[in-house]
Amino acid sequence: QVQLVESGGGLVQAGGSLRLSCAASGRTFESHYMGWFRQAPGKERGFVAAIAPIRWIGDNTHYAESVKGRFTIARDNAKNTLYLQMNSLKPEDTAVYYCAETSRPRLSTAVYEYDYWGQGTQVTVSS
């Protein structure tokens, strides 16, 4: 059974930064595509970023337009850990952030294509 545990959320002022971490256990982390999603109150869970298992020639990441240029997804396969560096945070980034793992061999943006989810970590950006 896969376990994903997020950490690093908190309260930050607009323009600030946070780094989220997701510790994975249970199966071979290094061979799976991973993603970050977020869900604000009253809204559906939405895609933030995804990353391929290893660095291919070319781009191995994909971002939602709303976070492109501000957020960076990364992974450390030796530590079985996924990261999301969030810079220039805005109040509209406020949400619970989830990491997820998929068995599909692609940078998927669809919630239903991810098989395992963490419990989420709250990010609140004040104006």
N, C-alpha and C positions, 0 to 999 in steps of 0.2 A: 504494500500500500504506500502510495506517495504522500508525503507530508510536506507542506509548504508553510513557512512561518515568516510573516512580514514584520519589519520593525523600522524605526526611524521617523515615523510620523510625528506631528506636533503642531504647535501654533507658531506662525511666522508672519512678519509684516510684509506687505506688498513690496516686491523688488528683492526680497530675500531668497535664500536657497535652503534646500533640504536634500538629503540623500536617503532614499529608501533602500532597504536590503530585504532579500527573500532567501532564507535558508531552506534548501531542499534535501530531502532524504527519501529512501525507499526504492529507487531504481536509478538507472544510469542517467544522471542529470546531463552529462556532457553530450548525449546523443539526441536530446529533445529540443525542439523549438519552444521558446518561452515568451510570455507576454505580460504586460502590465495593463490593467483596466482600472476604471474609476467609476464611482457612483455617487452622485450628489443627491441630497434629499429630494424626493418627489420625481427623480429622473431615472431612466433606465441605465444599466451598466454599459459603459462605453469604452471603446478601444483607446489606448494611449500609445503603446509602443510594443514592438516585437523584435526578437533577435533569433538568428539561426544558431545551430549547435556550435559550429566552428566558423572561423573566418574564411570565407570564400574569396576568390578573386572578384572584386566588385563589392557592392553593398550587401551586408548581411543583416541590416536593420531596416525597420519601417516605422514611421511615426504618423500619428494623427496630425492633420494640418494645424490644429489649435496649439500644439506643443512643439512643432518643428522649430529648431533653432534655439529652443530654451531647455528642452529635456534631452538627456542622453541615457540610453539603455546600454548596459554592459553586463558581462558575466565573467566569473572566475571559476572555471571548471575544476580547478584543483581544490577549491574551497566549497564546491557545490552551492554557489551563491550567485544570485541575480541582483542587479542594482538598477536604481533609477535616480540619476542626478537631475535635480530640478532647480533651475536658475530663473531669475526674473519672474518670480511667482506673482500671480494675479489673484484677486479675490475669487474669480470664477474658476480657479483651480481647486477650490475647496471641495473635498469629497473624501470618501473612503477609497483607498487605493488597494487593489488586489493584484497579487501575482498569480500566474496560471501556467500550466504545462499542457502541451498538446502532443498527440501522437501523429498528427498530420505533418507531412514533410514540406511545410510552407510557412511563410510569414502571414499567418491568418489574423484578420481583424474581427472575426466573428466569435461572439461569446460561446455559441453552441459548439464550436469546434475545439474548445479546450476541455480537457478531461478532469483536471485536478485544479483546485483553488485553495488559496490560503484564506485565513479568517479576516484579513483586511487590516489596514492601519489608517487612522484618521489624519488627514492633513487639513489644517484650517489656515487660511490666509486672510489677515485683517487688512483693511484699507487705511 
